[in-house]
Amino acid sequence: MLRVAVVGSGPSGVYTAQSLVQQERVPDVHVDVLDRLPCPYGLVRYGVAPDHEKIKSLQNNLRAVLEHERVRFVGGVEVGTGLPPGRLLELYHAVVYCVGAATDRHLGVPGENLPGSWSATDFVSWYSAHPDAVAEAFVQGVDSAVVIGVGNVAVDVTRILARGAAELAPTDMPQGALGALADSRVRDVYMVGRRGPSQARFTTKELRELGALAGVEVIVDQDELALDPAYLDPSALPAANRRNVEVLRTWAAQPSPGLPRRIHLRFFLRPVALAEGPTGRVSGVRFERTSPDGAGGVTGTGRYEDIDAQLVLRSVGYRGVPLEGLPFDAPTGTVPHRAGRILRAGEASPGEYVAGWIKRGPSGVIGTNRPCAKETAQSLLDDAPALAARDVPDDALPGLRAAGAAAVEWPGWLAIERAEAALGRSLGRGPVKIPDWAGLLAAARDGTP
């Protein structure tokens, strides 16, 4: 019997577990999928927007893996100071770290730390009921918001800011966030990129959703789009980028319908400073107009534009963070590895592996984690004869609890699900997420919302 711990229950962790238990080369592999939170599914639960029900339904596929007879979910296990990697490796033949990229990139401009300036990750955590989310009424007193970035996360937060609360009520959004958005007076949302429309990172499906929001007008400046050399003739662009340009061209040609809320899509603007208002909060963003440099980048033009905003969300990428006890490559924000085997001083560390964003960096979509996880699982299985020769406990749970882990097993997670369904019924909604640690742990214990 080969006992493996997978640290992280998001897609990369669950796909790794799946690759290990559904192969036939090494029989009788048992996997404990560990997570710091008492809830599984990682960014599928806490990162996918609540109104993206089709993507969130991926939880059903992940659930099937976690209910496999040789897979056990154990939440409430934080690897690090109290449970260092060295101790964890004493409890299992092998450990696979699938801890993602846990922090966001910064703009590095003056005023970035003003009240009212946040990462998009903070905002997503708030409306997704992550128990570590900041207790902040993000939209209170906000008429205009700026989202810096033109990827799918930027599109998500732009859509949530502009969307009517009635459309969000059927989702599992926590009641506090739903109430705040219902009271929101946000009328203008600016999504701003430093490069052109042909280089934007959002997918066309996500982009089109902005044009389908009730009571929302999408405003695009055709002259600004034309600054992109590929805009007039996008035929040489990859298919996805070409479709994006075509959607933007259609919107730019439409007359204004005069709807009550507006999404402004802006390009070739680079943030250089956030302005401070009379109350000490952010009051706007100063941008420098950029122009293509002919090599895929942009250069500043020395011309500036100010956009008023009482809320600024940056969405300019993610970074992995060091996990105490593991090697870390700071420039890439990843754990050094060779085909998923963690490297210490350039040599593969027996029994230690990595998969997902902490392995390859924050790139790709959810499905990209499948081949990444499979590669790591194959390396582990190749090493299995040597790994299985080491003595480990028949059950790691006592050791995890001795290290201070809450150890919320699958029945505890099912109790949380029941509590969230009960909470939703009490509010006249479908299941509603419990947003705090105390509530989640109480629900895991006795099912009470």
Summary of the structure (lengths in Angstrom):
residues: 449
radius of gyration: 23.4
end to end distance: 38.9
largest distance: 71.7
contacts: 1504
relative contact order: 0.17
helix: 35%
strand: 22%
